[in-house]
Amino acid sequence: MDIRWDILAEYAPFFLKGTLLTIGLSIASILIGTILGLFIGLGKLMRNKLLALPFSVYVTCFRGTPLLVQILLIHFAVVPLFLGETNAIAAAIVTLSLNAAAYIAEIFRAGIQSIDRGQMEAARSLGMNHVQAMRHVILPQAVKRMIPPLGNEFVVLIKESSLASIVAAPELMYWGKAMQGQYFRVWEPYVTAAIIYLVLTLSLSFLLTRLERRLATE
Amino acid sequence: MIKVEKLKKSFGSNEVLKDINVTVKPQEVVVVIGPSGSGKSTFLRCLNMLESITGGHVYIEGIDLTDKKTDINKVRIEVGMVFQQFNLFPHKTVIENIMLAPMKVRNVPAEKAKAKGLELLRKVGLEDKAEAYPDSLSGGQKQRVAIARALAMEPKIMLFDEPTSALDPEMVGEVLEVMKQLAKEGMTMVVVTHEMGFAKEVGDRVIFMDGGVVVEENVPKELFENPKEDRTKSFLSKVL
């Protein structure tokens, strides 16, 4: 098997554009998903079961259905409902954010619940109210424990952004498929895409490991 | 200073405290002893509402904790608590542990809070550990930091929930020493403990609890040497 370097060179600018969009989709979804996830996680922790119910239903629905189905639904049905027409990039960001939020909500909930009850009691016994205790005592400790599972979730999100190619969002995988379609070659486009995804996820892991080390207290 | 009237506390159908009546006067050191499961820790935790109160009243300086209008956070400022498991904040250094509540709750400026914190650390003999993280301290050191942290809020009352029960035997002394010092300075204290020596030496009054009731209370000398109730006698014969 010989490698067609010429078509790789021809597609290099497209792969670059696609990679940038993949990074953009991922960063936007990580940010929106994390903020949304924090609120949904706190919502699920509410003592009032009735108030907590909608948040539980949200997590159940988004965790329990395939991302591919969600992308198609949001792209062809939900976004047109609100905007009149659809937009692949917006649909991809919305879907990835909503989906990631469900998983991140569970990471937040587990992180908060993993902190010893005595920490909240100590904070409250010093006169702090619930919000102060959460903000200064519980959350900083919980976030530290959440970094490894959050890192996992972010890596998954980068990879799953490739599903946006199904609705023709011109990200990395989209250009891989275009190249395959034009030249009927499979190795060059897909191995190239795989290597780029690997570089992206490895860079993210590296950053998170650094962050974890910085937050260590010994 | 503290007045407990007909206090009742249940966990579900399990009644842990049945009709407790106790008064603590200013500058008094009251030691609560009793077998495990007697409700003595729950009693202590009701005094700052870490446990919700099922029935009766707890008054701290005349303020009824069970009154819905009472701002419990304000009351807790005046009531410091030291826990069996220390409960230091592991993500903060020793000095940050001490400064946090004064800064956030009392709005003390950082510099003042730090100066006060260092002074308290000197008092408990740990000023060289100000920048250390709790994980690097021994149990006795952690508990002394926890005492300093509670004192930083300048409470009028200190509650101690078995402060030496989680410590290695050789570290019990250093913590009791700090507590004795506090008692000498006139702090009002309620101490749940198994340290009978401390009860005898420092306590103004000893309360013996069993089965969710106060069985007997008296000055230490009388209670330890002349217990009136059979349950007190049998408990003391096992621990003394």
Contacts between the chains, C-beta under 8 A, distances in Angstrom:
chain1	res1	chain2	res2	distance
A	116	B	85	7.8
A	116	B	87	7.5
A	118	B	83	6.0
A	118	B	85	5.3
A	118	B	87	3.9
A	119	B	87	6.1
A	119	B	89	6.8
A	121	B	50	5.5
A	121	B	83	7.1
A	121	B	87	6.6
A	122	B	81	7.8
A	122	B	83	6.5
A	122	B	87	3.7
A	122	B	88	7.6
A	122	B	89	7.4
A	122	B	146	7.9
A	123	B	89	7.8
A	123	B	101	7.7
A	124	B	50	7.0
A	124	B	73	8.0
A	124	B	76	6.8
A	125	B	48	5.8
A	125	B	50	6.5
A	125	B	76	5.9
A	125	B	79	7.6
A	125	B	80	7.4
A	125	B	81	4.1
A	125	B	150	7.7
A	126	B	76	7.0
A	126	B	77	8.0
A	126	B	80	7.8
A	126	B	100	7.6
A	126	B	101	3.7
A	126	B	105	6.7
A	126	B	149	7.2
A	126	B	150	7.2
A	126	B	153	5.9
A	127	B	73	5.3
A	127	B	74	7.5
A	127	B	76	4.5
A	127	B	77	4.0
A	127	B	101	6.1
A	127	B	105	4.3
A	127	B	106	7.8
A	127	B	153	6.2
A	128	B	73	7.3
A	128	B	101	6.2
A	128	B	104	6.2
A	128	B	105	5.8
A	129	B	73	5.3
A	132	B	104	5.4
A	132	B	105	7.2
A	136	B	100	6.1
A	136	B	104	6.2
A	137	B	89	5.6
A	137	B	100	7.8
A	140	B	91	5.2
A	141	B	89	7.7
A	141	B	90	6.8
A	141	B	91	5.2
A	144	B	91	6.8
A	217	B	90	6.4
A	217	B	91	5.8
A	217	B	133	4.6
A	217	B	135	6.7
A	218	B	133	6.6
A	218	B	135	6.5
A	218	B	136	7.0
